[in-house]
Amino acid sequence: MTEHFQTPNLVWDSTIAIYLFLLGISSGAVQLAIAFRNTSSVKLAKPSENWIIRSGVMLGFVPVLIGLTLLIFHLARPWTFWKLMFNYQFHSVMSMGVLLFQVYLTTLFVWSVIIFKDEIAQLIERFVPALKFVIKWIYAIQGWLKPVEVVLFVLAAVLGAYTGFLLSALISYPMLNNPVLPALFLASGTSSGIAATFLMILLAGKLSGDSHEIHFIHKFEVPIMVTELGLLVCFFVGLYFGGGQRLVALQNALSGFWGWVFWIGVFLIGIIIPLIANLFVSEKWKYDRNFIILVSIFDLIGVLCLRYFILYAGQLTVA
């Protein structure tokens, strides 16, 4: 088994696969939360009490911070990571990613502060009254909510696509140097964000399977999965008709161990089973709490397998 994770041309390993997976969850969950706050048929008197919004905040921050921590310790000299935060190289995809994270997390922080302004005000008054002046600042910027959300939604989408750009920058690997990769990672990341939000609102929020939030999220599942499936087809068709080393890369990727990871982990568990579960099961099952949890776990497994498959199978063949 270990030989499949130690190929001769390996540059990036499992840490990067998990990192890309976590960023996708953050991107998808934040986009979903903003979409819910702005398009839900139910008017939210207090968005901070809604579990899709809460999930957007928690899943927006935590996976990115875990991913960045993994990335820091993956560096040859992790104690020098702070230099990356202030020395930007505009020709480097990795350096641009660092800048993106800083802007994204800052905007997400501002959005979260506006959403949870009342709760933050209560905490300040109770525990640190000396900082009461901060409450005035928070209420002063609440009028910025709409423009902040627009910027944050765009940044979340860019973050999801960035995970694909990061790999496509490896130009010596014909399978990874593929223009479809950013769109594929954006779609699959959105799918993982939806699945993670389902788990959050059902397990932590303890909402029922027939709640308004569940009905809202279900509207996005099938379109996203169909988009992901279409992009996978485009990805492989591009490799097939690319000829030369691209065709060799496709053959290497879909044969052997990583071929099994794709067909079972990505295609069957991650796409076909969730699609069947959404299209052909009865309404009773579709809104059953335990059934949704199971399908969401399948979805997350599929997206994680996709990250591993693209990363490792993509490094099997060099141009």
ZATOR-368387 format. One record per residue (C-alpha): residue in one letter; residue number from 1; x, y, z. Coordinates in steps of 0.05 Angstrom, whole numbers, plus 5000, padded with zeros to 4 digits. Example, Ala and Ser with C-alpha at 12.3 -4.5 7.8 and 13.67 -1.06 7.14 Angstrom:
% ZATOR-368387
@bati->A dolo->1 c1->5246 c2->4910 c3->5156
@bati->S dolo->2 c1->5273 c2->4979 c3->5143
***
This chain:
% ZATOR-368387
@bati->M dolo->1 c1->5000 c2->5000 c3->5000
@bati->T dolo->2 c1->5054 c2->5050 c3->5018
@bati->E dolo->3 c1->5087 c2->5046 c3->4950
@bati->H dolo->4 c1->5026 c2->5080 c3->4920
@bati->F dolo->5 c1->5040 c2->5141 c3->4964
@bati->Q dolo->6 c1->5115 c2->5142 c3->4949
@bati->T dolo->7 c1->5121 c2->5149 c3->4873
@bati->P dolo->8 c1->5187 c2->5171 c3->4843
@bati->N dolo->9 c1->5160 c2->5238 c3->4816
@bati->L dolo->10 c1->5124 c2->5258 c3->4880
@bati->V dolo->11 c1->5129 c2->5331 c3->4898
@bati->W dolo->12 c1->5067 c2->5342 c3->4941
@bati->D dolo->13 c1->5040 c2->5289 c3->4989
@bati->S dolo->14 c1->4979 c2->5273 c3->5033
@bati->T dolo->15 c1->4986 c2->5338 c3->5073
@bati->I dolo->16 c1->4970 c2->5378 c3->5010
@bati->A dolo->17 c1->4911 c2->5332 c3->4993
@bati->I dolo->18 c1->4880 c2->5344 c3->5062
@bati->Y dolo->19 c1->4896 c2->5418 c3->5057
@bati->L dolo->20 c1->4859 c2->5423 c3->4991
@bati->F dolo->21 c1->4801 c2->5384 c3->5020
@bati->L dolo->22 c1->4794 c2->5431 c3->5080
@bati->L dolo->23 c1->4797 c2->5494 c3->5037
@bati->G dolo->24 c1->4741 c2->5466 c3->4994
@bati->I dolo->25 c1->4697 c2->5456 c3->5055
@bati->S dolo->26 c1->4709 c2->5528 c3->5078
@bati->S dolo->27 c1->4694 c2->5556 c3->5009
@bati->G dolo->28 c1->4630 c2->5517 c3->4999
@bati->A dolo->29 c1->4602 c2->5528 c3->5069
@bati->V dolo->30 c1->4613 c2->5604 c3->5066
@bati->Q dolo->31 c1->4581 c2->5609 c3->4997
@bati->L dolo->32 c1->4521 c2->5569 c3->5022
@bati->A dolo->33 c1->4512 c2->5612 c3->5085
@bati->I dolo->34 c1->4513 c2->5676 c3->5045
@bati->A dolo->35 c1->4465 c2->5648 c3->4993
@bati->F dolo->36 c1->4418 c2->5626 c3->5049
@bati->R dolo->37 c1->4419 c2->5694 c3->5084
@bati->N dolo->38 c1->4403 c2->5730 c3->5019
@bati->T dolo->39 c1->4356 c2->5683 c3->4982
@bati->S dolo->40 c1->4319 c2->5644 c3->5035
@bati->S dolo->41 c1->4243 c2->5651 c3->5033
@bati->V dolo->42 c1->4243 c2->5657 c3->5108
@bati->K dolo->43 c1->4264 c2->5725 c3->5134
@bati->L dolo->44 c1->4318 c2->5719 c3->5186
@bati->A dolo->45 c1->4305 c2->5766 c3->5245
@bati->K dolo->46 c1->4370 c2->5743 c3->5278
@bati->P dolo->47 c1->4418 c2->5710 c3->5229
@bati->S dolo->48 c1->4465 c2->5692 c3->5286
@bati->E dolo->49 c1->4414 c2->5642 c3->5312
@bati->N dolo->50 c1->4408 c2->5605 c3->5246
@bati->W dolo->51 c1->4449 c2->5541 c3->5240
@bati->I dolo->52 c1->4467 c2->5549 c3->5167
@bati->I dolo->53 c1->4497 c2->5617 c3->5183
@bati->R dolo->54 c1->4531 c2->5590 c3->5245
@bati->S dolo->55 c1->4559 c2->5532 c3->5204
@bati->G dolo->56 c1->4584 c2->5581 c3->5152
@bati->V dolo->57 c1->4624 c2->5619 c3->5205
@bati->M dolo->58 c1->4652 c2->5557 c3->5239
@bati->L dolo->59 c1->4666 c2->5518 c3->5175
@bati->G dolo->60 c1->4694 c2->5581 c3->5144
@bati->F dolo->61 c1->4747 c2->5591 c3->5196
@bati->V dolo->62 c1->4765 c2->5524 c3->5227
@bati->P dolo->63 c1->4782 c2->5482 c3->5164
@bati->V dolo->64 c1->4825 c2->5539 c3->5136
@bati->L dolo->65 c1->4863 c2->5548 c3->5201
@bati->I dolo->66 c1->4874 c2->5473 c3->5208
@bati->G dolo->67 c1->4897 c2->5470 c3->5135
@bati->L dolo->68 c1->4945 c2->5528 c3->5143
@bati->T dolo->69 c1->4973 c2->5496 c3->5206
@bati->L dolo->70 c1->4985 c2->5431 c3->5168
@bati->L dolo->71 c1->5018 c2->5470 c3->5112
@bati->I dolo->72 c1->5063 c2->5509 c3->5160
@bati->F dolo->73 c1->5090 c2->5445 c3->5192
@bati->H dolo->74 c1->5098 c2->5415 c3->5122
@bati->L dolo->75 c1->5149 c2->5469 c3->5105
@bati->A dolo->76 c1->5223 c2->5452 c3->5109
@bati->R dolo->77 c1->5231 c2->5510 c3->5160
@bati->P dolo->78 c1->5163 c2->5521 c3->5192
@bati->W dolo->79 c1->5189 c2->5575 c3->5239
@bati->T dolo->80 c1->5199 c2->5621 c3->5179
@bati->F dolo->81 c1->5127 c2->5617 c3->5156
@bati->W dolo->82 c1->5113 c2->5689 c3->5179
@bati->K dolo->83 c1->5159 c2->5714 c3->5123
@bati->L dolo->84 c1->5110 c2->5687 c3->5072
@bati->M dolo->85 c1->5056 c2->5732 c3->5101
@bati->F dolo->86 c1->5092 c2->5796 c3->5085
@bati->N dolo->87 c1->5137 c2->5780 c3->5025
@bati->Y dolo->88 c1->5091 c2->5772 c3->4965
@bati->Q dolo->89 c1->5116 c2->5745 c3->4899
@bati->F dolo->90 c1->5065 c2->5761 c3->4846
@bati->H dolo->91 c1->5092 c2->5708 c3->4799
@bati->S dolo->92 c1->5082 c2->5653 c3->4851
@bati->V dolo->93 c1->5015 c2->5617 c3->4857
@bati->M dolo->94 c1->5032 c2->5597 c3->4929
@bati->S dolo->95 c1->5049 c2->5669 c3->4948
@bati->M dolo->96 c1->4985 c2->5694 c3->4917
@bati->G dolo->97 c1->4949 c2->5641 c3->4958
@bati->V dolo->98 c1->4977 c2->5670 c3->5022
@bati->L dolo->99 c1->4951 c2->5738 c3->5002
@bati->L dolo->100 c1->4883 c2->5708 c3->4986
@bati->F dolo->101 c1->4880 c2->5674 c3->5054
@bati->Q dolo->102 c1->4894 c2->5739 c3->5090
@bati->V dolo->103 c1->4841 c2->5779 c3->5052
@bati->Y dolo->104 c1->4791 c2->5721 c3->5056
@bati->L dolo->105 c1->4799 c2->5710 c3->5131
@bati->T dolo->106 c1->4797 c2->5785 c3->5145
@bati->T dolo->107 c1->4733 c2->5793 c3->5105
@bati->L dolo->108 c1->4703 c2->5731 c3->5138
@bati->F dolo->109 c1->4721 c2->5760 c3->5206
@bati->V dolo->110 c1->4686 c2->5826 c3->5190
@bati->W dolo->111 c1->4624 c2->5789 c3->5165
@bati->S dolo->112 c1->4622 c2->5745 c3->5227
@bati->V dolo->113 c1->4629 c2->5805 c3->5273
@bati->I dolo->114 c1->4570 c2->5840 c3->5239
@bati->I dolo->115 c1->4528 c2->5776 c3->5242
@bati->F dolo->116 c1->4543 c2->5764 c3->5316
@bati->K dolo->117 c1->4545 c2->5837 c3->5336
@bati->D dolo->118 c1->4494 c2->5829 c3->5393
@bati->E dolo->119 c1->4528 c2->5768 c3->5422
@bati->I dolo->120 c1->4596 c2->5802 c3->5419
@bati->A dolo->121 c1->4568 c2->5865 c3->5452
@bati->Q dolo->122 c1->4540 c2->5823 c3->5510
@bati->L dolo->123 c1->4607 c2->5788 c3->5520
@bati->I dolo->124 c1->4645 c2->5853 c3->5520
@bati->E dolo->125 c1->4598 c2->5886 c3->5570
@bati->R dolo->126 c1->4602 c2->5825 c3->5615
@bati->F dolo->127 c1->4675 c2->5807 c3->5614
@bati->V dolo->128 c1->4715 c2->5866 c3->5587
@bati->P dolo->129 c1->4674 c2->5930 c3->5597
@bati->A dolo->130 c1->4737 c2->5971 c3->5584
@bati->L dolo->131 c1->4728 c2->5953 c3->5511
@bati->K dolo->132 c1->4658 c2->5981 c3->5505
@bati->F dolo->133 c1->4682 c2->6030 c3->5453
@bati->V dolo->134 c1->4690 c2->5970 c3->5406
@bati->I dolo->135 c1->4615 c2->5959 c3->5408
@bati->K dolo->136 c1->4604 c2->6027 c3->5376
@bati->W dolo->137 c1->4652 c2->6008 c3->5320
@bati->I dolo->138 c1->4616 c2->5943 c3->5308
@bati->Y dolo->139 c1->4547 c2->5975 c3->5303
@bati->A dolo->140 c1->4577 c2->6029 c3->5259
@bati->I dolo->141 c1->4598 c2->5979 c3->5206
@bati->Q dolo->142 c1->4534 c2->5937 c3->5206
@bati->G dolo->143 c1->4510 c2->5978 c3->5146
@bati->W dolo->144 c1->4568 c2->5947 c3->5107
@bati->L dolo->145 c1->4537 c2->5877 c3->5110
@bati->K dolo->146 c1->4514 c2->5874 c3->5037
@bati->P dolo->147 c1->4579 c2->5897 c3->5004
@bati->V dolo->148 c1->4620 c2->5854 c3->5053
@bati->E dolo->149 c1->4578 c2->5793 c3->5033
@bati->V dolo->150 c1->4589 c2->5806 c3->4959
@bati->V dolo->151 c1->4664 c2->5810 c3->4969
@bati->L dolo->152 c1->4665 c2->5749 c3->5015
@bati->F dolo->153 c1->4624 c2->5707 c3->4967
@bati->V dolo->154 c1->4672 c2->5723 c3->4910
@bati->L dolo->155 c1->4732 c2->5709 c3->4954
@bati->A dolo->156 c1->4703 c2->5642 c3->4976
@bati->A dolo->157 c1->4692 c2->5623 c3->4903
@bati->V dolo->158 c1->4763 c2->5645 c3->4885
@bati->L dolo->159 c1->4789 c2->5604 c3->4944
@bati->G dolo->160 c1->4753 c2->5542 c3->4918
@bati->A dolo->161 c1->4782 c2->5552 c3->4848
@bati->Y dolo->162 c1->4851 c2->5569 c3->4876
@bati->T dolo->163 c1->4858 c2->5498 c3->4902
@bati->G dolo->164 c1->4856 c2->5476 c3->4829
@bati->F dolo->165 c1->4902 c2->5532 c3->4805
@bati->L dolo->166 c1->4953 c2->5510 c3->4857
@bati->L dolo->167 c1->4959 c2->5441 c3->4825
@bati->S dolo->168 c1->4953 c2->5465 c3->4753
@bati->A dolo->169 c1->5015 c2->5507 c3->4765
@bati->L dolo->170 c1->5056 c2->5442 c3->4765
@bati->I dolo->171 c1->5067 c2->5448 c3->4690
@bati->S dolo->172 c1->5113 c2->5388 c3->4684
@bati->Y dolo->173 c1->5055 c2->5341 c3->4702
@bati->P dolo->174 c1->5008 c2->5336 c3->4642
@bati->M dolo->175 c1->4949 c2->5312 c3->4683
@bati->L dolo->176 c1->4953 c2->5369 c3->4732
@bati->N dolo->177 c1->4968 c2->5423 c3->4682
@bati->N dolo->178 c1->4895 c2->5424 c3->4661
@bati->P dolo->179 c1->4850 c2->5485 c3->4654
@bati->V dolo->180 c1->4789 c2->5447 c3->4679
@bati->L dolo->181 c1->4820 c2->5433 c3->4747
@bati->P dolo->182 c1->4801 c2->5500 c3->4781
@bati->A dolo->183 c1->4728 c2->5493 c3->4761
@bati->L dolo->184 c1->4727 c2->5420 c3->4782
@bati->F dolo->185 c1->4756 c2->5436 c3->4850
@bati->L dolo->186 c1->4708 c2->5494 c3->4859
@bati->A dolo->187 c1->4648 c2->5449 c3->4844
@bati->S dolo->188 c1->4673 c2->5391 c3->4888
@bati->G dolo->189 c1->4692 c2->5440 c3->4943
@bati->T dolo->190 c1->4622 c2->5469 c3->4942
@bati->S dolo->191 c1->4594 c2->5398 c3->4946
@bati->S dolo->192 c1->4637 c2->5384 c3->5008
@bati->G dolo->193 c1->4616 c2->5449 c3->5040
@bati->I dolo->194 c1->4543 c2->5430 c3->5031
@bati->A dolo->195 c1->4556 c2->5361 c3->5061
@bati->A dolo->196 c1->4594 c2->5390 c3->5120
@bati->T dolo->197 c1->4538 c2->5440 c3->5132
@bati->F dolo->198 c1->4487 c2->5383 c3->5132
@bati->L dolo->199 c1->4528 c2->5348 c3->5186
@bati->M dolo->200 c1->4536 c2->5412 c3->5227
@bati->I dolo->201 c1->4462 c2->5431 c3->5228
@bati->L dolo->202 c1->4438 c2->5359 c3->5240
@bati->L dolo->203 c1->4489 c2->5338 c3->5292
@bati->A dolo->204 c1->4508 c2->5403 c3->5327
@bati->G dolo->205 c1->4445 c2->5443 c3->5313
@bati->K dolo->206 c1->4400 c2->5381 c3->5321
@bati->L dolo->207 c1->4352 c2->5406 c3->5267
@bati->S dolo->208 c1->4300 c2->5359 c3->5239
@bati->G dolo->209 c1->4309 c2->5328 c3->5170
@bati->D dolo->210 c1->4247 c2->5364 c3->5146
@bati->S dolo->211 c1->4268 c2->5434 c3->5169
@bati->H dolo->212 c1->4268 c2->5495 c3->5123
@bati->E dolo->213 c1->4344 c2->5495 c3->5124
@bati->I dolo->214 c1->4347 c2->5423 c3->5098
@bati->H dolo->215 c1->4297 c2->5438 c3->5043
@bati->F dolo->216 c1->4338 c2->5499 c3->5022
@bati->I dolo->217 c1->4404 c2->5461 c3->5018
@bati->H dolo->218 c1->4373 c2->5403 c3->4980
@bati->K dolo->219 c1->4360 c2->5450 c3->4921
@bati->F dolo->220 c1->4434 c2->5456 c3->4908
@bati->E dolo->221 c1->4457 c2->5384 c3->4916
@bati->V dolo->222 c1->4437 c2->5355 c3->4849
@bati->P dolo->223 c1->4459 c2->5415 c3->4806
@bati->I dolo->224 c1->4527 c2->5416 c3->4840
@bati->M dolo->225 c1->4538 c2->5341 c3->4833
@bati->V dolo->226 c1->4516 c2->5341 c3->4760
@bati->T dolo->227 c1->4564 c2->5399 c3->4748
@bati->E dolo->228 c1->4620 c2->5361 c3->4782
@bati->L dolo->229 c1->4606 c2->5300 c3->4740
@bati->G dolo->230 c1->4606 c2->5341 c3->4676
@bati->L dolo->231 c1->4672 c2->5374 c3->4694
@bati->L dolo->232 c1->4702 c2->5306 c3->4708
@bati->V dolo->233 c1->4681 c2->5283 c3->4639
@bati->C dolo->234 c1->4712 c2->5347 c3->4609
@bati->F dolo->235 c1->4775 c2->5335 c3->4650
@bati->F dolo->236 c1->4785 c2->5264 c3->4624
@bati->V dolo->237 c1->4763 c2->5279 c3->4552
@bati->G dolo->238 c1->4814 c2->5335 c3->4550
@bati->L dolo->239 c1->4869 c2->5287 c3->4571
@bati->Y dolo->240 c1->4846 c2->5234 c3->4521
@bati->F dolo->241 c1->4845 c2->5280 c3->4461
@bati->G dolo->242 c1->4908 c2->5316 c3->4484
@bati->G dolo->243 c1->4948 c2->5255 c3->4461
@bati->G dolo->244 c1->5021 c2->5243 c3->4478
@bati->Q dolo->245 c1->5038 c2->5246 c3->4552
@bati->R dolo->246 c1->4968 c2->5270 c3->4569
@bati->L dolo->247 c1->4939 c2->5205 c3->4544
@bati->V dolo->248 c1->4993 c2->5166 c3->4581
@bati->A dolo->249 c1->4976 c2->5205 c3->4644
@bati->L dolo->250 c1->4903 c2->5186 c3->4636
@bati->Q dolo->251 c1->4919 c2->5113 c3->4626
@bati->N dolo->252 c1->4965 c2->5112 c3->4687
@bati->A dolo->253 c1->4914 c2->5148 c3->4730
@bati->L dolo->254 c1->4855 c2->5103 c3->4714
@bati->S dolo->255 c1->4893 c2->5037 c3->4722
@bati->G dolo->256 c1->4919 c2->5002 c3->4784
@bati->F dolo->257 c1->4909 c2->5028 c3->4855
@bati->W dolo->258 c1->4891 c2->5100 c3->4838
@bati->G dolo->259 c1->4842 c2->5076 c3->4785
@bati->W dolo->260 c1->4805 c2->5038 c3->4840
@bati->V dolo->261 c1->4806 c2->5100 c3->4884
@bati->F dolo->262 c1->4772 c2->5139 c3->4828
@bati->W dolo->263 c1->4720 c2->5088 c3->4807
@bati->I dolo->264 c1->4700 c2->5067 c3->4877
@bati->G dolo->265 c1->4716 c2->5127 c3->4920
@bati->V dolo->266 c1->4703 c2->5186 c3->4874
@bati->F dolo->267 c1->4653 c2->5160 c3->4822
@bati->L dolo->268 c1->4612 c2->5109 c3->4861
@bati->I dolo->269 c1->4614 c2->5134 c3->4933
@bati->G dolo->270 c1->4622 c2->5208 c3->4920
@bati->I dolo->271 c1->4576 c2->5219 c3->4860
@bati->I dolo->272 c1->4531 c2->5161 c3->4838
@bati->I dolo->273 c1->4506 c2->5141 c3->4907
@bati->P dolo->274 c1->4490 c2->5213 c3->4929
@bati->L dolo->275 c1->4457 c2->5227 c3->4861
@bati->I dolo->276 c1->4413 c2->5165 c3->4867
@bati->A dolo->277 c1->4397 c2->5183 c3->4938
@bati->N dolo->278 c1->4373 c2->5252 c3->4916
@bati->L dolo->279 c1->4338 c2->5233 c3->4852
@bati->F dolo->280 c1->4304 c2->5167 c3->4863
@bati->V dolo->281 c1->4290 c2->5156 c3->4938
@bati->S dolo->282 c1->4222 c2->5174 c3->4968
@bati->E dolo->283 c1->4209 c2->5240 c3->5001
@bati->K dolo->284 c1->4207 c2->5204 c3->5068
@bati->W dolo->285 c1->4279 c2->5179 c3->5060
@bati->K dolo->286 c1->4303 c2->5243 c3->5027
@bati->Y dolo->287 c1->4286 c2->5283 c3->5089
@bati->D dolo->288 c1->4304 c2->5230 c3->5140
@bati->R dolo->289 c1->4357 c2->5256 c3->5187
@bati->N dolo->290 c1->4400 c2->5193 c3->5190
@bati->F dolo->291 c1->4395 c2->5183 c3->5115
@bati->I dolo->292 c1->4420 c2->5254 c3->5101
@bati->I dolo->293 c1->4478 c2->5244 c3->5150
@bati->L dolo->294 c1->4498 c2->5179 c3->5114
@bati->V dolo->295 c1->4495 c2->5211 c3->5045
@bati->S dolo->296 c1->4534 c2->5272 c3->5069
@bati->I dolo->297 c1->4589 c2->5226 c3->5096
@bati->F dolo->298 c1->4592 c2->5191 c3->5028
@bati->D dolo->299 c1->4597 c2->5259 c3->4994
@bati->L dolo->300 c1->4656 c2->5280 c3->5038
@bati->I dolo->301 c1->4691 c2->5213 c3->5027
@bati->G dolo->302 c1->4683 c2->5223 c3->4952
@bati->V dolo->303 c1->4712 c2->5293 c3->4953
@bati->L dolo->304 c1->4771 c2->5272 c3->4996
@bati->C dolo->305 c1->4784 c2->5214 c3->4948
@bati->L dolo->306 c1->4781 c2->5262 c3->4890
@bati->R dolo->307 c1->4835 c2->5306 c3->4922
@bati->Y dolo->308 c1->4879 c2->5245 c3->4934
@bati->F dolo->309 c1->4866 c2->5217 c3->4865
@bati->I dolo->310 c1->4882 c2->5282 c3->4828
@bati->L dolo->311 c1->4943 c2->5296 c3->4871
@bati->Y dolo->312 c1->4976 c2->5227 c3->4870
@bati->A dolo->313 c1->4952 c2->5200 c3->4803
@bati->G dolo->314 c1->4970 c2->5267 c3->4772
@bati->Q dolo->315 c1->5042 c2->5259 c3->4795
@bati->L dolo->316 c1->5051 c2->5190 c3->4764
@bati->T dolo->317 c1->5068 c2->5217 c3->4695
@bati->V dolo->318 c1->5118 c2->5271 c3->4678
@bati->A dolo->319 c1->5118 c2->5309 c3->4612
***
